[in-house]
Amino acid sequence: MSPPGVAINIRMAAELERTEQVRAKIQIKNPLLRNALSEFFGTFLLLFIGIGIVMQFILSNEKLNTWININLGWGLAIAFTVYTCSKTSGGHFNPAVSIAFLTLGKLPFKDFLVYCVVQTIGAALGSAAAFGLYYDQFVKFAGAYRTILGPKATAGCFCSYPALHVSNTTAFFDQFAGTALLVLFVCVVIDKRNGIPGAAHPLLFGLVVMMIGTAYGMNLGYPINPARDLGPRLFSFFIYGSGVFSYHSYYFWIPVIAPLFGAIFGAWSYTFFVGAHIPDQRETTYVLVDEANQPLKLATDA
């Protein structure tokens, strides 16, 4: 009879082996398909969490969350979802980030198109799942009414609706600037010349989103992500009707298009002003010798 510790180790080894067998059977070998699945799942998770944060804020009459809670929650959602997919697609979850990588030569055009589609679908389904989980709260808050404006409006749970005094011109530049800041600092973080450890990247991305929310969330709620705004808007069409697109002189296209231009501007601003001018680190090799002047080993300083 084996000792208890040995039996446990044998059982754990067997379970691990079964896990590896399953992993080997279901592992996707095609890089694009694998990355597309990650982008879909990651964006689904991001919106499921993020939309839930906003719903908790609105449906509780702003009692369970405050604005800083929303910023913190979205930052954490970004951090943990990017950690989830950091070893596959890298965790874009945002067509604006993807188009910046496209222009920087880090993403093929075909991959960019696929990413945009799966990100938007993931965002729509993530918001649908959040709605299902909070459906009873929608009923309690607004009854049978599903409105975009008014004291019992709930459409803002899904996507951005600027106040009537905020012009579409302001909205466009708001999304341009917010996304430019996001992608600029993404480029700062991932630039290997800056020496930021890879394990810290997702957390720093989350902090960047928090920073943008605390600075420029007043106009639109900082969607700064075409998939994040369009996906839930498409789903909410089945709840609120065509008003989700016609509202505010057809504002809906602005958080879809403006972030794309802002992302390109942000990425290349960093490149032109800073990134291209960081000196490359050169390695210096030292030869350590013993008392007889015989080499012992090589030591390298970066």
C-alpha positions as CSV (number, residue, x, y, z in Angstrom):
1,M,0.0,0.0,0.0
2,S,1.4,3.4,-1.1
3,P,1.8,6.2,1.5
4,P,-0.9,8.9,1.3
5,G,1.4,11.5,-0.1
6,V,2.6,9.2,-2.9
7,A,-1.0,8.3,-3.8
8,I,-2.0,12.0,-4.0
9,N,1.0,12.7,-6.2
10,I,0.1,9.8,-8.5
11,R,-3.5,11.0,-8.7
12,M,-2.5,14.6,-9.5
13,A,-0.1,13.4,-12.2
14,A,-2.8,11.3,-13.8
15,E,-5.2,14.3,-13.7
16,L,-2.5,16.5,-15.2
17,E,-1.9,14.0,-17.9
18,R,-5.7,13.9,-18.8
19,T,-5.7,17.7,-18.9
20,E,-2.7,17.7,-21.3
21,Q,-4.5,15.1,-23.4
22,V,-7.6,17.3,-23.7
23,R,-5.5,20.3,-24.4
24,A,-3.7,18.5,-27.2
25,K,-7.0,17.5,-28.8
26,I,-8.7,20.9,-28.7
27,Q,-5.7,23.1,-29.3
28,I,-6.1,25.3,-32.5
29,K,-3.0,25.2,-34.6
30,N,-4.0,28.0,-37.1
31,P,-2.6,31.3,-35.6
32,L,-5.4,33.5,-37.1
33,L,-8.2,31.3,-35.9
34,R,-6.6,30.9,-32.5
35,N,-6.1,34.7,-32.1
36,A,-9.6,35.4,-33.4
37,L,-11.1,33.1,-30.8
38,S,-9.1,34.9,-28.1
39,E,-10.2,38.3,-29.4
40,F,-13.8,37.2,-29.3
41,F,-13.6,35.7,-25.9
42,G,-11.6,38.5,-24.4
43,T,-13.9,41.2,-25.8
44,F,-16.9,39.2,-24.5
45,L,-15.4,39.1,-21.0
46,L,-14.5,42.8,-21.1
47,L,-18.0,43.9,-22.0
48,F,-19.7,41.4,-19.7
49,I,-17.8,43.0,-16.8
50,G,-17.7,46.6,-18.1
51,I,-21.4,46.8,-19.0
52,G,-22.2,45.2,-15.7
53,I,-20.3,48.0,-13.9
54,V,-22.4,50.6,-15.8
55,M,-25.6,48.8,-15.2
56,Q,-25.0,48.6,-11.5
57,F,-24.4,52.4,-11.5
58,I,-27.5,53.4,-13.5
59,L,-30.0,50.8,-12.2
60,S,-29.2,51.5,-8.5
61,N,-29.9,55.2,-9.1
62,E,-26.2,55.8,-8.8
63,K,-26.1,54.4,-5.2
64,L,-24.0,51.3,-5.6
65,N,-21.3,52.7,-7.9
66,T,-19.8,56.2,-8.3
67,W,-17.9,57.6,-11.2
68,I,-14.5,56.6,-9.7
69,N,-15.9,53.0,-9.3
70,I,-16.6,52.9,-13.0
71,N,-13.1,54.1,-13.9
72,L,-11.5,51.6,-11.5
73,G,-13.8,48.7,-12.6
74,W,-13.1,49.3,-16.3
75,G,-9.4,49.5,-15.6
76,L,-9.4,46.2,-13.7
77,A,-11.5,44.6,-16.5
78,I,-9.0,45.7,-19.1
79,A,-6.1,44.4,-17.0
80,F,-7.5,41.0,-16.3
81,T,-8.9,40.3,-19.7
82,V,-5.6,41.3,-21.4
83,Y,-3.8,39.0,-19.0
84,T,-6.2,36.3,-20.1
85,C,-5.2,36.6,-23.8
86,S,-1.7,38.0,-23.6
87,K,-0.1,34.9,-24.8
88,T,-2.4,34.4,-27.8
89,S,-3.6,37.5,-29.6
90,G,-2.1,39.9,-27.2
91,G,-5.5,41.2,-26.1
92,H,-6.5,44.1,-28.4
93,F,-10.3,43.9,-27.8
94,N,-10.5,47.2,-29.7
95,P,-10.4,47.8,-33.5
96,A,-8.6,51.1,-32.8
97,V,-5.7,49.3,-31.1
98,S,-5.8,46.8,-34.0
99,I,-5.6,49.5,-36.7
100,A,-2.7,51.1,-34.9
101,F,-0.9,47.8,-35.0
102,L,-1.8,47.5,-38.6
103,T,-0.2,50.8,-39.5
104,L,2.9,50.0,-37.4
105,G,3.4,46.8,-39.4
106,K,2.6,44.6,-36.4
107,L,-0.7,43.1,-37.7
108,P,-1.6,41.8,-41.2
109,F,-4.6,43.4,-42.9
110,K,-6.5,40.2,-43.1
111,D,-6.0,39.7,-39.3
112,F,-7.2,43.3,-38.7
113,L,-10.5,42.7,-40.5
114,V,-11.1,39.4,-38.7
115,Y,-10.3,41.0,-35.3
116,C,-12.7,43.9,-36.0
117,V,-15.6,41.5,-36.7
118,V,-15.0,39.1,-33.8
119,Q,-14.4,42.0,-31.4
120,T,-17.7,43.6,-32.3
121,I,-19.6,40.2,-32.0
122,G,-18.0,39.5,-28.7
123,A,-18.9,43.0,-27.4
124,A,-22.6,42.5,-28.5
125,L,-22.9,39.1,-26.8
126,G,-21.1,40.3,-23.7
127,S,-23.6,43.1,-23.3
128,A,-26.4,40.7,-24.0
129,A,-25.2,38.4,-21.2
130,A,-24.9,41.4,-18.8
131,F,-28.5,42.4,-19.7
132,G,-29.8,38.9,-19.0
133,L,-28.1,38.9,-15.6
134,Y,-29.5,42.3,-14.7
135,Y,-32.9,41.9,-16.4
136,D,-34.9,41.9,-13.1
137,Q,-33.1,45.1,-12.1
138,F,-34.2,46.7,-15.4
139,V,-37.8,45.7,-14.7
140,K,-37.6,47.1,-11.2
141,F,-36.0,50.4,-12.3
142,A,-38.0,51.2,-15.4
143,G,-40.9,48.7,-15.6
144,A,-42.0,48.2,-19.2
145,Y,-40.4,51.5,-20.3
146,R,-37.2,51.3,-22.4
147,T,-36.1,54.8,-23.2
148,I,-33.0,56.7,-24.3
149,L,-33.9,60.0,-22.5
150,G,-35.7,60.8,-19.3
151,P,-35.4,60.0,-15.6
152,K,-35.9,56.2,-16.2
153,A,-33.7,56.0,-19.3
154,T,-31.7,52.8,-19.4
155,A,-30.1,52.9,-22.9
156,G,-27.0,54.5,-21.4
157,C,-26.3,51.1,-19.8
158,F,-25.2,49.8,-23.2
159,C,-23.4,52.6,-25.1
160,S,-22.7,56.3,-25.2
161,Y,-25.4,59.0,-25.6
162,P,-24.0,62.5,-25.4
163,A,-26.1,65.1,-23.6
164,L,-28.0,67.5,-25.9
165,H,-25.6,70.4,-25.2
166,V,-22.6,68.3,-26.4
167,S,-22.1,68.9,-30.1
168,N,-21.2,66.1,-32.5
169,T,-18.0,68.0,-33.4
170,T,-17.0,68.0,-29.7
171,A,-17.9,64.3,-29.5
172,F,-15.7,63.5,-32.5
173,F,-12.6,65.2,-31.1
174,D,-13.4,63.7,-27.7
175,Q,-13.1,60.2,-29.1
176,F,-10.2,61.2,-31.3
177,A,-8.2,62.5,-28.3
178,G,-9.2,59.8,-25.8
179,T,-8.2,57.0,-28.2
180,A,-5.0,58.8,-29.2
181,L,-4.0,58.9,-25.5
182,L,-4.9,55.2,-25.1
183,V,-2.8,54.0,-28.0
184,L,0.1,56.4,-27.4
185,F,0.6,54.9,-24.0
186,V,0.0,51.4,-25.2
187,C,3.0,52.0,-27.6
188,V,5.0,53.4,-24.7
189,V,4.4,50.3,-22.6
190,I,5.1,47.7,-25.4
191,D,8.2,49.5,-26.7
192,K,11.0,47.1,-25.8
193,R,13.5,50.0,-25.6
194,N,11.6,51.3,-22.6
195,G,12.4,48.0,-20.7
196,I,8.9,47.6,-19.1
197,P,8.5,43.9,-18.1
198,G,5.9,42.1,-20.2
199,A,4.1,40.8,-17.1
200,A,3.3,44.4,-16.1
201,H,1.8,45.4,-19.5
202,P,-1.9,44.4,-18.9
203,L,-2.0,46.2,-15.5
204,L,-0.5,49.3,-17.0
205,F,-3.1,49.2,-19.8
206,G,-5.8,49.2,-17.2
207,L,-4.2,52.1,-15.4
208,V,-4.1,54.1,-18.7
209,V,-7.9,53.5,-19.2
210,M,-8.5,54.6,-15.6
211,M,-6.5,57.8,-16.2
212,I,-8.4,58.6,-19.4
213,G,-11.7,58.1,-17.7
214,T,-10.8,60.4,-14.8
215,A,-9.7,63.1,-17.2
216,Y,-12.0,62.9,-20.2
217,G,-15.1,60.8,-19.3
218,M,-17.4,63.8,-18.9
219,N,-18.6,64.2,-22.5
220,L,-19.4,60.7,-23.6
221,G,-18.2,58.3,-20.9
222,Y,-15.0,57.5,-22.9
223,P,-15.9,54.5,-25.1
224,I,-12.6,55.0,-27.1
225,N,-13.3,51.6,-28.7
226,P,-15.5,51.1,-31.8
227,A,-16.4,47.5,-30.8
228,R,-17.2,48.5,-27.2
229,D,-19.8,51.1,-28.5
230,L,-21.1,49.5,-31.7
231,G,-21.5,45.9,-30.3
232,P,-23.8,46.9,-27.4
233,R,-25.6,49.4,-29.6
234,L,-26.4,46.7,-32.1
235,F,-27.8,44.5,-29.3
236,S,-29.7,47.4,-27.8
237,F,-31.5,48.1,-31.1
238,F,-33.7,45.1,-30.3
239,I,-34.7,46.8,-27.0
240,Y,-34.9,50.5,-27.8
241,G,-35.5,50.5,-31.6
242,S,-33.9,52.7,-34.3
243,G,-33.4,55.6,-31.9
244,V,-30.1,54.1,-30.8
245,F,-28.8,55.0,-34.2
246,S,-30.7,58.2,-35.0
247,Y,-30.2,59.9,-31.6
248,H,-28.4,63.2,-31.6
249,S,-28.3,63.6,-35.4
250,Y,-27.0,60.1,-36.0
251,Y,-24.2,60.4,-33.5
252,F,-23.6,56.6,-33.5
253,W,-20.9,56.7,-36.2
254,I,-18.6,59.0,-34.2
255,P,-17.4,56.5,-31.5
256,V,-16.9,54.0,-34.4
257,I,-14.9,56.1,-36.7
258,A,-13.1,58.8,-34.6
259,P,-11.2,56.3,-32.5
260,L,-9.7,54.8,-35.6
261,F,-8.1,58.1,-36.6
262,G,-7.2,58.9,-33.0
263,A,-5.4,55.5,-32.6
264,I,-3.3,56.1,-35.7
265,F,-2.4,59.6,-34.6
266,G,-1.5,58.4,-31.1
267,A,0.7,55.6,-32.3
268,W,2.6,57.7,-34.7
269,S,2.9,60.6,-32.4
270,Y,4.8,58.5,-30.0
271,T,7.0,57.1,-32.8
272,F,7.8,60.6,-34.2
273,F,8.3,62.4,-31.0
274,V,9.9,59.8,-28.8
275,G,10.0,56.2,-29.9
276,A,12.2,56.6,-33.0
277,H,14.8,58.6,-30.9
278,I,15.4,56.1,-28.1
279,P,19.0,54.9,-28.4
280,D,19.5,51.2,-28.9
281,Q,21.2,49.5,-26.0
282,R,24.5,48.0,-26.8
283,E,25.9,44.9,-25.1
284,T,29.4,45.1,-23.6
285,T,31.1,41.8,-23.0
286,Y,33.7,41.3,-20.3
287,V,36.1,38.3,-20.1
288,L,36.8,37.3,-16.5
289,V,40.2,35.7,-16.0
290,D,41.9,33.8,-13.1
291,E,45.3,34.6,-11.6
292,A,47.1,32.9,-14.5
293,N,45.2,35.1,-16.9
294,Q,43.1,32.3,-18.1
295,P,39.5,33.0,-19.1
296,L,36.8,31.9,-16.6
297,K,33.5,33.0,-18.1
298,L,31.8,35.8,-20.1
299,A,29.7,38.5,-18.5
300,T,27.5,40.8,-20.5
301,D,26.1,44.2,-19.5
302,A,23.2,45.6,-21.5
